[in-house]
C-alpha cells in the first residue's frame, strides 16, 4: 500500500473517532473503527515483513560484495606472487647462464695449463720457477671461480634481516657477476660514484635491479647490432635525495611502449624472448625502498633515473 493510501486510512480512522462521539452512530462507528484499526495493523505488519526482507536481501548483497572483494584481493595477491616467482625463476635462469660464462674461461685456462704442463715436462722445460708460475696462475683462476661462486650463493641465499648497504658496494658485486658477460658482448661499463648512497634493506634486491637493467641493455645491443656499446652508471645526491642514473647507447625504447614499460607483461623484445616482468619487478624493488624509477630516451639510448630517500 502506498503512503497516500496509509494516510487515507488514518484519516478515516480519525473521522470514525469523531463520529463515535455521536450516540446514535456510536455502535456502527466503533465497529468500523475496529475494522479499520485491524486493517491498519495488518498493513503495518505486512510493511514490517517487507522491510525485514529488504534488510535481509541487503545484508546478503553486502556479504556477496565482501566475498567478491576478498576473492579479487586474493586473486591479485596470487597474481603478484606469481609475477614475483616468475621474476625469480627468470633471474635464476640468467644467473645460471652467467655462471656458465663466468666459469668457462677459467676452466679453459686450467685445461690448457694442464696440457702445457705435460708437454713442457716431456720437452725438459719444467723447473721450480716454471712450477711456481703454473701454481700462481692456477690459484688465480681458482680464486676467480670461488669469488664468483660466493657471489652467486649470496644472491640466491639472501640475508633474512635488512641491513645497511651502499650503492657502490652493490655495483661492485654486480660487476663481478657480469664481468664475463660484459666482455663476451664487448660492452664497456663506466661507474661514476660522485657521492655514495647508503640504503637499508636487502642488497640482493638491488643487485637484481641492476642485473635486470644490464641484461635488458645487453639484449637491446644484440637485437640492434649496436657498435661501440657503452653503459654509464652514476650516483650523486641532490636535495637530500640519492640519485642513480643508468644510461646506455642501445637506441632507446619505442615511444608507444615507454609510458607503460614498468607495467607487468610489457616488453620490447620479440615474442618468446621476454617475460615483461623484469622492469616491473625493478620498479617494485625501488618503491619498496621508498624511491621511484623513471625512464626517458636521451642521446643514443635510454636513461633510467632512480630517486631514493636515504
Secondary structure, 3 states (H helix, E strand, C coil): CCHHHHHHHHHHHHHHHHHCCCHHHHHHHHHHHHHHHHHHHHHHHHHHHHHHHHHHHHHHHHHHHHHHHHHHHHHHHHHHHHHHHHHHHHHHHHHHHHHHHHHHHHHHHHHHHHHHHHHHHHCCCCCHHHHHHHHHHHHHHHHHHHHHHHHHHHHHCCCCCCEEEEHHHHHHHHHHHHHHHHHHCCEEEEEEECCCCEEEECHHHHHHHHHHHHHHHHHHHHHHCCCCEEEEEEEEEECCEEEEEEEECCCCCCHHHHCCCCCCCCCCCCCCCCCCCHHHHHHHHHHHCCCEEEEEEECCEEEEEEEEEC
